[in-house]
Every structure is written in C-alpha cells, then in structure tokens.
C-alpha cells in the first residue's frame, strides 16, 4: 500500500472539515499575531522564500510560534500558545494525524504571484518515505496550483521552472477544507497565479501509525 501512496500525486482524505471554523480561527490569528516570513540559509532561494512564504506554528520544535519558519535543529515537538486560541485547528490535526500525533504543524501562506522552488523531501531533505505531507486548505485562490513531477521526470536545471515546462505533471486546485496528501516523495511545488494569499494548514503524519493507515485505506 505504501508504494501506491508514493506513486499518487494527491490523495483526497475522507474527513469532514468545517472550513468556516478554520477560516474564523485563521482570521483571528491574522488579527492577533500575524505571520513571519521563512528564512533559509540556502542562498539561491533566500530572497525568493522571504517574499513568497510565511507562516506561524501550531506544533513546533520548541513550542515557539515562529520556530520552524527558520532552519535549525529539530527538538521535541510541542504545541504553541495557539492551542488556546484555535482549538478547532488542533482538532483537525488530531483527526487526521491520530491521538499519537507528534509532528510539526503550521499555517502557511504563499504570497500573491509567487511560488516556491521544485524540491523533494525524501531525497533532498532526508525525510522518511513514510512521512506524509498533509494539506488542509483554508484559502485557495482560483488560479492556485499544487504540482507534482515524478523523480524520474525531473532535471536539476528545472528547479525554478514553471509548470508548462514539464511534459508530464500532475496539478490540483483543491476546494477549501478538502484535506489531502500532497506527495513530497516526488518533486513538488506550488504556484499562486492570483492577487490573493493562499493559506493552508500543513503538517506531517507517519504512515506507520495504524490510525493514518486506516484513514488512507478508507480514502482510497
């Protein structure tokens, strides 16, 4: 089953989510805290990520609101103070990740007319192939694209390429509240071709957890 998961660009999860409650909590965070730009030490994308990617943490490596918007050592995961303000977001994370959830979780935004760069969590960042990336979109502009290109179809010189530069590519524009697995085993990127921010709840789950396995099985 894990090989089928790794071969599937997007897996819509069979969970019911109240997007209105997600949006209400998001707007509360926006008003009370704000979001911090991502800072990377990788110089080719430093400026790009600083202007395109921002967020705030629900579970972080040290319990800090913005700890995982920087690169550094990952310590024991702890809930941040948003637990008191955004109980529904934490409920959603537990509903998908299960009662033993112990991974990082963040609200992430992509700025208008921006993208990230093509990257791969497993072969470039050392993430286990059984660690799955979950997205629960909160705000999705009409022209926003999630994109996946298989490892065998990706070339290093296409790191900054647009989707139309790939002969074989999977794309998706999900509805707000539609939780899904965003394949990070293969190369992936996001493109915001609109004048609005995209906002999503993003976190990781362990496929080896029985709760996660059952959810994936039921969703297929």
C-alpha positions in Angstrom: 0.0 0.0 0.0 2.8 2.4 0.8 4.1 2.1 -2.8 0.7 3.1 -4.1 0.7 6.1 -1.8 4.2 7.1 -3.0 3.0 6.8 -6.6 -0.1 9.0 -6.2 0.4 12.8 -6.6 -2.7 13.7 -4.4 -4.9 11.7 -2.1 -8.1 13.3 -1.0 -8.8 12.3 2.6 -12.2 11.1 3.7 -12.6 13.5 6.6 -15.3 16.1 7.2 -13.9 19.6 8.0 -15.8 22.8 8.8 -13.9 25.3 6.6 -15.9 28.2 8.2 -14.4 27.4 11.6 -10.9 27.1 10.1 -11.3 30.4 8.4 -12.6 32.1 11.6 -9.6 30.9 13.5 -7.2 31.9 10.7 -8.6 35.4 10.7 -8.2 35.6 14.5 -4.5 34.6 14.2 -4.1 37.1 11.4 -5.5 39.8 13.6 -3.8 38.9 16.9 -0.4 37.6 15.8 0.4 37.8 12.1 2.7 35.7 10.0 6.5 35.6 9.7 8.5 35.1 6.5 10.5 31.9 6.1 14.3 32.4 6.4 16.6 29.9 4.7 20.4 29.7 4.7 20.3 28.3 1.1 21.3 31.4 -0.7 19.8 30.7 -4.2 16.3 30.9 -2.8 16.8 33.1 0.3 15.2 36.2 -1.2 12.5 34.3 -3.0 11.4 32.4 0.1 11.5 35.6 2.2 8.9 37.3 0.0 6.8 34.2 -1.0 6.5 32.0 2.1 5.2 33.0 5.6 3.5 31.2 8.5 3.0 30.5 12.1 3.3 27.3 14.1 0.7 25.1 15.9 3.2 22.5 16.9 6.9 23.5 16.6 10.3 22.2 17.6 10.4 24.1 20.8 6.9 25.4 21.3 7.7 28.8 19.7 5.2 30.4 17.3 7.7 31.0 14.6 10.5 28.5 15.4 10.0 26.4 12.3 10.0 29.3 10.0 13.7 29.2 10.3 16.2 26.4 9.6 17.8 24.8 12.6 17.8 21.7 14.8 14.5 20.0 15.4 14.0 19.4 19.1 11.0 17.7 20.8 7.7 18.9 19.2 5.4 20.9 21.5 2.1 22.7 21.0 2.3 26.5 20.8 0.1 29.0 22.6 -2.3 28.9 19.6 -3.8 25.9 21.3 -5.9 28.2 23.5 -7.0 30.4 20.5 -7.5 27.8 17.8 -8.9 24.6 19.3 -10.6 23.5 16.0 -7.3 23.6 14.1 -5.8 21.3 16.7 -8.9 19.0 16.5 -8.4 18.7 12.7 -4.7 17.8 13.1 -5.6 15.1 15.6 -8.5 13.8 13.5 -6.1 13.2 10.6 -2.8 12.5 12.5 -4.4 10.4 15.2 -4.1 10.5 19.0 -0.3 9.8 18.9 0.4 12.8 16.6 3.9 14.2 17.4 5.0 16.1 14.3 5.3 19.8 13.3 2.2 21.6 12.2 2.0 25.1 10.7 -0.3 27.5 9.0 1.5 28.5 5.8 0.8 31.3 3.3 2.0 31.8 -0.3 2.1 35.4 -1.4 0.3 36.7 -4.5 2.1 36.0 -7.8 4.7 33.8 -6.1 5.8 30.2 -5.9 8.4 28.1 -4.1 11.1 26.1 -6.0 10.8 22.5 -7.0 12.0 20.3 -4.2 11.8 16.8 -2.8 11.6 16.0 1.0 12.9 12.4 0.9 16.0 12.6 -1.4 16.9 16.2 -0.8 16.0 16.7 2.9 16.4 13.3 4.4 12.7 12.8 5.3 11.5 9.2 5.7 9.4 8.0 2.7 6.7 7.0 5.2 6.3 10.6 6.4 3.4 12.1 4.5 2.7 15.8 3.9 -0.9 16.8 4.7 -2.5 19.9 3.4 -5.9 21.3 4.7 -6.5 24.4 2.5 -8.1 27.4 4.2 -8.0 30.0 1.4 -7.4 28.8 -2.2 -7.4 31.5 -4.9 -9.0 30.3 -8.2 -5.6 30.2 -10.1 -3.6 28.5 -7.4 -1.9 25.2 -8.4 -0.4 22.4 -6.4 2.0 20.5 -8.7 3.9 17.2 -8.6 6.5 15.8 -11.0 7.9 12.3 -10.6 11.5 12.0 -9.6 12.4 10.2 -12.8 10.9 13.1 -14.9 12.7 15.9 -13.0 16.0 17.5 -14.1 18.1 19.7 -11.8 18.1 22.6 -14.2 14.3 22.9 -13.9 14.5 23.9 -10.3 12.8 27.3 -11.0 10.7 26.2 -14.0 7.0 26.9 -14.4 4.5 24.0 -14.7 4.3 24.4 -18.5 8.0 23.4 -18.8 7.2 19.8 -17.9 5.8 17.2 -20.3 4.3 15.1 -17.5 3.0 16.9 -14.5 0.0 16.4 -12.0 -1.8 19.6 -10.9 -4.6 20.3 -8.5 -6.6 23.2 -7.2 -8.4 21.9 -4.2 -11.5 23.3 -2.5 -11.0 25.0 0.9 -11.4 22.4 3.6 -10.5 19.4 1.3 -7.7 17.7 3.3 -5.3 15.7 1.1 -1.9 14.1 1.0 0.4 16.3 -1.1 3.1 14.0 -2.5 6.5 15.1 -1.1 8.3 11.9 -2.1 8.4 13.2 -5.7 9.3 16.8 -6.7 6.6 19.3 -5.9 5.9 23.0 -6.0 3.0 25.5 -5.6 2.2 28.4 -7.9 -0.1 31.3 -6.8 -1.2 33.0 -10.1 -3.5 35.3 -8.3 -3.6 38.6 -6.3 -4.6 36.9 -3.1 -2.7 34.9 -0.4 -3.1 31.1 -0.3 -3.4 29.9 3.3 -3.3 26.3 4.4 -2.9 24.1 7.5 0.1 21.9 6.8 1.6 19.1 8.9 3.2 15.7 8.7 1.9 12.2 9.6 3.5 8.8 9.9 2.1 6.2 7.6 3.2 3.5 10.0 0.6 4.8 12.5 -2.4 2.5 12.4 -4.8 5.4 12.5 -3.2 7.0 9.5 -3.0 3.7 7.6 -6.8 3.2 8.1 -7.6 6.7 7.0 -5.5 6.3 3.8 -7.1 3.0 3.1 -10.6 4.3 3.6 -9.9 7.4 1.4 -8.8 5.1 -1.5 
